[in-house]
Amino acid sequence: MIIDLPPQIEQAITAKAQAQGVSVAELLQRTFFDEPQLDADPTSFVIGVQDGALLQELLDNPPPPSPAMRELLALHGANHA
């Protein structure tokens, strides 16, 4: 699986992994291991009209960054200050 991330986010994730002395894969596994949506089989998802409308609304108006994303963004800012 390949995730297309902006370079600054990729650098922030890599820097955090290095600071913790783990690989990026290990960091991601530790961070997201208990996320229920990651345990789901991607082939089992069916998006209906109602879900599609909700998904589009979330894409158009995303929620504020989670604590983990704020930490990554702060790390990025510290590396480029």
PyRosetta script that sets phi, psi and omega in degrees:
from pyrosetta import init, pose_from_sequence

init()
pose = pose_from_sequence("MIIDLPPQIEQAITAKAQAQGVSVAELLQRTFFDEPQLDADPTSFVIGVQDGALLQELLDNPPPPSPAMRELLALHGANHA")
pose.set_psi(1, 133.9)
pose.set_omega(1, 178.0)
pose.set_phi(2, -117.8)
pose.set_psi(2, 132.7)
pose.set_omega(2, 177.9)
pose.set_phi(3, -112.4)
pose.set_psi(3, 124.9)
pose.set_omega(3, 180.0)
pose.set_phi(4, -88.0)
pose.set_psi(4, 105.9)
pose.set_omega(4, -178.8)
pose.set_phi(5, -116.0)
pose.set_psi(5, 151.2)
pose.set_omega(5, 173.4)
pose.set_phi(6, -60.7)
pose.set_psi(6, 146.9)
pose.set_omega(6, -176.8)
pose.set_phi(7, -54.1)
pose.set_psi(7, -38.1)
pose.set_omega(7, -177.9)
pose.set_phi(8, -66.7)
pose.set_psi(8, -34.4)
pose.set_omega(8, 177.9)
pose.set_phi(9, -71.6)
pose.set_psi(9, -42.4)
pose.set_omega(9, 177.3)
pose.set_phi(10, -58.7)
pose.set_psi(10, -43.6)
pose.set_omega(10, 179.5)
pose.set_phi(11, -65.0)
pose.set_psi(11, -39.2)
pose.set_omega(11, -180.0)
pose.set_phi(12, -65.5)
pose.set_psi(12, -42.2)
pose.set_omega(12, 178.9)
pose.set_phi(13, -64.7)
pose.set_psi(13, -44.9)
pose.set_omega(13, 179.6)
pose.set_phi(14, -61.7)
pose.set_psi(14, -43.9)
pose.set_omega(14, 180.0)
pose.set_phi(15, -63.0)
pose.set_psi(15, -41.4)
pose.set_omega(15, 179.6)
pose.set_phi(16, -65.0)
pose.set_psi(16, -42.2)
pose.set_omega(16, 178.6)
pose.set_phi(17, -61.6)
pose.set_psi(17, -45.5)
pose.set_omega(17, 179.2)
pose.set_phi(18, -62.4)
pose.set_psi(18, -40.7)
pose.set_omega(18, 179.5)
pose.set_phi(19, -63.0)
pose.set_psi(19, -31.1)
pose.set_omega(19, 179.3)
pose.set_phi(20, -89.8)
pose.set_psi(20, -5.4)
pose.set_omega(20, 179.2)
pose.set_phi(21, 72.2)
pose.set_psi(21, 30.8)
pose.set_omega(21, 179.2)
pose.set_phi(22, -129.4)
pose.set_psi(22, 166.7)
pose.set_omega(22, 175.4)
pose.set_phi(23, -76.6)
pose.set_psi(23, 163.8)
pose.set_omega(23, 177.0)
pose.set_phi(24, -60.1)
pose.set_psi(24, -42.0)
pose.set_omega(24, 179.3)
pose.set_phi(25, -59.5)
pose.set_psi(25, -43.2)
pose.set_omega(25, 179.1)
pose.set_phi(26, -64.6)
pose.set_psi(26, -42.2)
pose.set_omega(26, 178.6)
pose.set_phi(27, -60.7)
pose.set_psi(27, -46.8)
pose.set_omega(27, -179.1)
pose.set_phi(28, -64.7)
pose.set_psi(28, -40.3)
pose.set_omega(28, 178.9)
pose.set_phi(29, -64.1)
pose.set_psi(29, -44.3)
pose.set_omega(29, 178.5)
pose.set_phi(30, -62.3)
pose.set_psi(30, -39.9)
pose.set_omega(30, -175.8)
pose.set_phi(31, -72.3)
pose.set_psi(31, -39.4)
pose.set_omega(31, -171.1)
pose.set_phi(32, -115.3)
pose.set_psi(32, 10.0)
pose.set_omega(32, -175.7)
pose.set_phi(33, -56.1)
pose.set_psi(33, -39.7)
pose.set_omega(33, -175.5)
pose.set_phi(34, -91.7)
pose.set_psi(34, 6.4)
pose.set_omega(34, -180.0)
pose.set_phi(35, -73.3)
pose.set_psi(35, 117.8)
pose.set_omega(35, -175.3)
pose.set_phi(36, -62.1)
pose.set_psi(36, -33.2)
pose.set_omega(36, -177.9)
pose.set_phi(37, -67.9)
pose.set_psi(37, -20.9)
pose.set_omega(37, 179.5)
pose.set_phi(38, -81.3)
pose.set_psi(38, -14.7)
pose.set_omega(38, 178.4)
pose.set_phi(39, -86.6)
pose.set_psi(39, -11.6)
pose.set_omega(39, -175.8)
pose.set_phi(40, -76.0)
pose.set_psi(40, 150.3)
pose.set_omega(40, 176.6)
pose.set_phi(41, -80.0)
pose.set_psi(41, 116.9)
pose.set_omega(41, -175.7)
pose.set_phi(42, -61.0)
pose.set_psi(42, -22.9)
pose.set_omega(42, 179.6)
pose.set_phi(43, -76.4)
pose.set_psi(43, -9.8)
pose.set_omega(43, -177.9)
pose.set_phi(44, -90.6)
pose.set_psi(44, -2.9)
pose.set_omega(44, -177.8)
pose.set_phi(45, -83.5)
pose.set_psi(45, 129.4)
pose.set_omega(45, 173.4)
pose.set_phi(46, -126.9)
pose.set_psi(46, 125.2)
pose.set_omega(46, -179.1)
pose.set_phi(47, -103.9)
pose.set_psi(47, 116.2)
pose.set_omega(47, 177.9)
pose.set_phi(48, -87.9)
pose.set_psi(48, -178.6)
pose.set_omega(48, -177.9)
pose.set_phi(49, -59.9)
pose.set_psi(49, -46.0)
pose.set_omega(49, -178.3)
pose.set_phi(50, -65.2)
pose.set_psi(50, -44.6)
pose.set_omega(50, 178.4)
pose.set_phi(51, -65.7)
pose.set_psi(51, -37.1)
pose.set_omega(51, 178.3)
pose.set_phi(52, -62.2)
pose.set_psi(52, -40.0)
pose.set_omega(52, 178.3)
pose.set_phi(53, -65.8)
pose.set_psi(53, -41.1)
pose.set_omega(53, 178.1)
pose.set_phi(54, -64.8)
pose.set_psi(54, -43.7)
pose.set_omega(54, 178.6)
pose.set_phi(55, -60.4)
pose.set_psi(55, -44.4)
pose.set_omega(55, 179.2)
pose.set_phi(56, -63.3)
pose.set_psi(56, -39.0)
pose.set_omega(56, 177.9)
pose.set_phi(57, -62.4)
pose.set_psi(57, -41.5)
pose.set_omega(57, 178.4)
pose.set_phi(58, -66.7)
pose.set_psi(58, -36.6)
pose.set_omega(58, 177.6)
pose.set_phi(59, -68.6)
pose.set_psi(59, -38.6)
pose.set_omega(59, 179.9)
pose.set_phi(60, -73.7)
pose.set_psi(60, -32.6)
pose.set_omega(60, -177.0)
pose.set_phi(61, -134.3)
pose.set_psi(61, 74.5)
pose.set_omega(61, -175.9)
pose.set_phi(62, -65.8)
pose.set_psi(62, 150.7)
pose.set_omega(62, 176.8)
pose.set_phi(63, -69.9)
pose.set_psi(63, 164.9)
pose.set_omega(63, 177.9)
pose.set_phi(64, -62.8)
pose.set_psi(64, 157.4)
pose.set_omega(64, -179.2)
pose.set_phi(65, -59.6)
pose.set_psi(65, 143.8)
pose.set_omega(65, 176.7)
pose.set_phi(66, -72.0)
pose.set_psi(66, 167.7)
pose.set_omega(66, 177.0)
pose.set_phi(67, -56.5)
pose.set_psi(67, -38.9)
pose.set_omega(67, 179.5)
pose.set_phi(68, -64.8)
pose.set_psi(68, -41.3)
pose.set_omega(68, 179.5)
pose.set_phi(69, -68.7)
pose.set_psi(69, -38.6)
pose.set_omega(69, 177.0)
pose.set_phi(70, -61.5)
pose.set_psi(70, -38.8)
pose.set_omega(70, 178.3)
pose.set_phi(71, -64.1)
pose.set_psi(71, -43.1)
pose.set_omega(71, 177.8)
pose.set_phi(72, -64.1)
pose.set_psi(72, -42.5)
pose.set_omega(72, 179.4)
pose.set_phi(73, -64.7)
pose.set_psi(73, -38.9)
pose.set_omega(73, 178.2)
pose.set_phi(74, -66.4)
pose.set_psi(74, -40.1)
pose.set_omega(74, 178.1)
pose.set_phi(75, -62.7)
pose.set_psi(75, -41.7)
pose.set_omega(75, 177.4)
pose.set_phi(76, -60.2)
pose.set_psi(76, -44.8)
pose.set_omega(76, -179.5)
pose.set_phi(77, -64.1)
pose.set_psi(77, -36.6)
pose.set_omega(77, 179.7)
pose.set_phi(78, -69.3)
pose.set_psi(78, -31.3)
pose.set_omega(78, -179.9)
pose.set_phi(79, -78.1)
pose.set_psi(79, -15.2)
pose.set_omega(79, -177.2)
pose.set_phi(80, -118.8)
pose.set_psi(80, 17.0)
pose.set_omega(80, -179.3)
pose.set_phi(81, -84.8)
pose.dump_pdb("model.pdb")
